[in-house]
């Protein structure tokens, strides 16, 4: 598959970044607005701060605007979420329902390291210089 899909690596990475960012933003929309089956939380709370990071960070990651910084912050939030909300309930993420937090954490860490890539505002800004 590498020979077939490998030539599309930049586009597939861009789709991964966009989809992950939009999904993450939906978590923020749930917390902040009670949208999509969620329940709104108090803005001036730990969950409210998480909602802001998820909504704003997710949109920044999806659009690729300051993508590395947004992804780094989102990765840290997910690491904190795992240890605060999940780790105390079992040794393995599948036992403590923390697998999504772990997956987001490492996905966003990778995006922070690689950058926004193509189809991003960061790429357009670089071309404009």
C-alpha positions as CSV (number, residue, x, y, z in Angstrom):
1,X,0.0,0.0,0.0
2,X,2.9,2.4,0.6
3,X,3.7,2.5,-3.1
4,X,0.1,3.4,-3.9
5,X,-0.8,5.7,-1.0
6,X,2.7,7.0,-0.3
7,X,2.4,9.5,-3.1
8,X,-0.6,11.0,-1.4
9,X,1.0,11.4,2.0
10,X,0.7,15.2,2.2
11,X,-3.0,15.1,1.3
12,X,-3.8,12.2,3.7
13,X,-2.0,14.0,6.5
14,X,-4.0,17.1,5.8
15,X,-7.2,15.1,5.9
16,X,-6.1,13.6,9.2
17,X,-5.3,17.0,10.7
18,X,-8.6,18.5,9.5
19,X,-10.8,15.6,10.6
20,X,-9.1,15.3,14.0
21,X,-9.4,19.1,14.6
22,X,-13.0,19.2,13.7
23,X,-13.8,16.2,15.9
24,X,-11.9,17.8,18.8
25,X,-13.8,21.1,18.3
26,X,-17.0,19.2,18.7
27,X,-16.0,18.2,22.2
28,X,-15.5,21.8,23.0
29,X,-18.9,22.7,21.5
30,X,-20.5,20.1,23.7
31,X,-18.9,21.6,26.8
32,X,-19.3,25.2,26.0
33,X,-22.8,25.3,24.4
34,X,-24.4,22.0,25.3
35,X,-24.4,21.2,21.5
36,X,-24.4,17.8,19.9
37,X,-25.9,16.0,22.9
38,X,-23.6,17.6,25.4
39,X,-24.3,19.5,28.5
40,X,-22.9,23.1,28.9
41,X,-20.5,23.6,31.7
42,X,-19.5,26.7,33.7
43,X,-17.1,28.7,31.6
44,X,-15.0,29.6,34.7
45,X,-14.2,26.0,35.5
46,X,-11.7,23.4,34.6
47,X,-14.2,21.8,32.2
48,X,-14.9,25.2,30.8
49,X,-11.2,25.8,30.2
50,X,-11.0,22.4,28.5
51,X,-14.0,23.3,26.3
52,X,-12.2,26.5,25.2
53,X,-9.0,24.6,24.4
54,X,-11.0,22.0,22.5
55,X,-13.2,24.3,20.5
56,X,-10.6,26.9,19.7
57,X,-7.7,24.5,19.5
58,X,-9.7,22.1,17.3
59,X,-10.6,24.9,14.9
60,X,-7.0,26.1,14.7
61,X,-5.7,22.6,14.1
62,X,-8.4,21.9,11.4
63,X,-7.6,25.2,9.6
64,X,-3.9,24.9,10.1
65,X,-3.5,28.3,11.7
66,X,-0.8,28.2,14.3
67,X,-1.3,24.4,14.0
68,X,1.8,23.3,15.8
69,X,1.2,25.5,18.8
70,X,-2.5,24.6,19.0
71,X,-1.7,20.9,18.7
72,X,0.9,21.1,21.4
73,X,-1.5,22.7,23.8
74,X,-4.3,20.2,22.9
75,X,-1.9,17.3,23.4
76,X,-1.1,18.6,26.9
77,X,-4.7,19.1,27.7
78,X,-5.4,15.5,26.7
79,X,-2.5,14.2,28.8
80,X,-3.9,16.1,31.8
81,X,-7.4,14.9,31.1
82,X,-6.2,11.3,31.0
83,X,-4.5,11.5,34.4
84,X,-7.2,13.7,36.0
85,X,-10.3,11.8,34.7
86,X,-9.2,8.3,33.7
87,X,-6.0,7.0,35.2
88,X,-7.4,6.4,38.7
89,X,-10.0,4.0,37.3
90,X,-7.7,1.3,36.0
91,X,-4.3,0.6,34.7
92,X,-5.1,0.3,31.0
93,X,-6.8,3.0,28.9
94,X,-9.3,0.5,27.6
95,X,-10.3,-0.3,31.3
96,X,-10.5,3.3,32.4
97,X,-12.2,4.6,29.3
98,X,-9.3,6.9,28.5
99,X,-8.3,5.5,25.1
100,X,-9.7,8.6,23.3
101,X,-7.7,11.0,25.5
102,X,-4.5,8.9,24.9
103,X,-5.1,8.8,21.2
104,X,-5.8,12.5,20.9
105,X,-2.7,13.2,23.1
106,X,-0.3,11.4,20.8
107,X,-2.0,12.4,17.6
108,X,-1.8,16.1,18.5
109,X,1.8,15.6,19.7
110,X,2.6,14.3,16.2
111,X,0.8,17.2,14.5
112,X,2.8,19.6,16.8
113,X,6.0,18.0,15.6
114,X,5.2,17.8,11.9
115,X,3.3,21.1,11.5
116,X,0.2,22.0,9.6
117,X,1.3,20.7,6.2
118,X,-0.6,21.4,3.0
119,X,-4.1,22.8,2.8
120,X,-3.5,25.0,5.8
121,X,-3.4,28.7,6.6
122,X,0.1,28.3,7.9
123,X,1.2,27.0,4.4
124,X,-0.6,29.9,2.7
125,X,1.2,32.3,5.1
126,X,4.6,30.8,4.3
127,X,3.9,31.1,0.5
128,X,3.0,34.8,1.0
129,X,6.4,35.7,2.5
